[in-house]
Structures are given as C-alpha cells and as structure tokens.
Amino acid sequence: MEKLLYRGICTELENQIFSGQIAPGQKLPSVRILSARYGVNPNTVGRAVRELQKTGLVISLRGCGTIVTDDDQIILNWKHQRVRLLMKQFFNEMEGLGYTRTMVLDELQRKGTNCTAV
C-alpha cells in the first residue's frame, strides 16, 4: 500500500512541477506539511521526495529544504518521458479493446481534441 501512496505523491508533485504550479527554484512544502496535505505518514512523503531527488527534479539543501531544479532541460526531459509513457499506456489500453493504432489515430484525427464529441 505504501508503494502506491508514495508513487501517487511523486506523480502529483511531478505534475505540479511540469505544469509550473511549483516553479523552477521554488521550495517544496515541508515533509510535515505535505504529509498533512495527503493524509499520510511523513515517511511516505520522505520516500516520494527521495525518489524525486534521484530524478534530479528536486534538490535537497541542508538547512534550506527541498527545491525544484532550475535546470529547465531536466524538467523538460522528464515531462517528455511522462508523455511517452502515458501515450504507450493509452495505445496499449486501446489495443486491448480491439483497436489498432491506425484506428485510434483515425478516430483522434476525426474527432480532433474535442473530447466531448465521443
């Protein structure tokens, strides 16, 4: 269960970084604040932050807390990696429903980005 929780927190923080809600160079809220926000043990949040450190998206500075990297290329690379993963998952799911990639692409092109026209 903790694995799912910490991974979900990682994803949420990554999304905030990718969208600019948490800007490059900005300090993350403390582990205690994040654990209260997500309703989990501080150790779970700590694990999520350590995972983000491994990616280079955040940097912990002794006495200063944890900040988002100011290296735009690192952020962009991880964002592109996330997009590729989501696209792969989407196409795999559609193939599981019997759609070929060509059928999916045709449907997307026909509908455009108007998701309400399904």
C-alpha positions in Angstrom: 0.0 0.0 0.0 2.8 2.5 0.9 4.3 1.9 -2.6 1.1 3.1 -4.2 0.8 6.1 -1.9 4.4 7.3 -2.4 4.2 6.8 -6.1 1.0 8.8 -6.2 2.6 11.6 -4.3 5.6 11.5 -6.7 3.2 11.8 -9.6 1.3 14.6 -8.1 4.4 16.6 -7.3 5.8 15.9 -10.8 2.6 17.2 -12.3 2.8 20.4 -10.3 6.5 20.8 -11.4 5.7 20.0 -15.1 2.7 22.5 -15.1 4.6 25.2 -13.4 2.5 25.2 -10.3 5.7 24.7 -8.5 8.3 26.8 -10.4 11.9 26.0 -11.0 13.9 27.1 -8.0 10.9 27.2 -5.8 10.9 25.4 -2.4 8.7 22.5 -1.9 6.4 22.5 1.2 8.0 20.6 4.1 7.5 16.9 4.6 5.3 17.6 7.5 3.1 19.9 5.5 2.9 17.5 2.6 2.1 14.5 4.9 -0.8 16.5 6.4 -2.0 17.6 2.9 -2.0 14.0 1.6 -3.0 12.4 4.9 -0.1 10.0 5.0 2.9 9.2 7.3 5.8 11.7 6.9 8.0 8.7 6.0 5.8 8.1 2.9 6.3 11.7 1.8 10.0 11.4 2.5 10.3 8.4 0.3 8.5 10.3 -2.5 10.8 13.3 -2.2 13.9 11.0 -2.2 12.6 9.4 -5.5 12.2 12.9 -7.0 15.8 13.7 -5.9 17.0 10.6 -7.8 15.5 12.0 -10.9 17.1 15.4 -10.4 13.8 17.2 -10.4 14.3 18.4 -6.9 17.4 19.1 -4.8 17.7 19.0 -1.0 19.8 21.7 0.5 20.8 21.2 4.1 19.1 23.8 6.2 17.1 25.2 3.2 14.7 22.4 2.4 14.0 20.9 -0.9 13.8 23.0 -4.1 12.8 22.3 -7.7 15.8 22.2 -10.0 16.3 25.3 -12.0 17.5 23.2 -14.9 14.7 23.5 -17.5 16.2 20.7 -19.6 15.9 18.2 -16.8 12.3 19.2 -16.3 11.5 19.0 -20.0 13.2 15.6 -20.4 11.2 14.1 -17.6 8.0 15.7 -18.9 8.6 14.2 -22.3 9.3 10.8 -20.7 6.0 11.1 -18.9 4.1 11.9 -22.1 5.7 8.9 -23.9 4.7 6.6 -21.0 1.1 7.9 -21.0 0.8 7.5 -24.8 2.1 4.0 -24.6 -0.4 3.1 -21.9 -3.2 4.7 -23.9 -2.3 2.8 -27.0 -1.9 -0.5 -25.1 -5.3 0.0 -23.5 -6.9 0.8 -26.9 -5.3 -2.3 -28.4 -6.8 -4.3 -25.5 -10.2 -3.0 -26.6 -9.6 -4.3 -30.1 -8.5 -1.0 -31.8 -5.4 -0.9 -34.0 -3.1 2.1 -33.7 -4.3 3.2 -37.1 -7.9 3.1 -36.0 -7.1 5.1 -32.8 -5.2 7.7 -34.8 -8.0 8.0 -37.4 -10.5 8.5 -34.5 -8.3 11.1 -32.9 -7.9 13.0 -36.2 -11.6 12.8 -37.0 -12.7 14.0 -33.5 -9.8 16.4 -33.1 -9.2 17.4 -29.5 -12.9 17.8 -28.7 -13.3 15.0 -26.2 -17.0 15.8 -25.7 -17.7 14.6 -29.2 -17.2 10.9 -28.3 
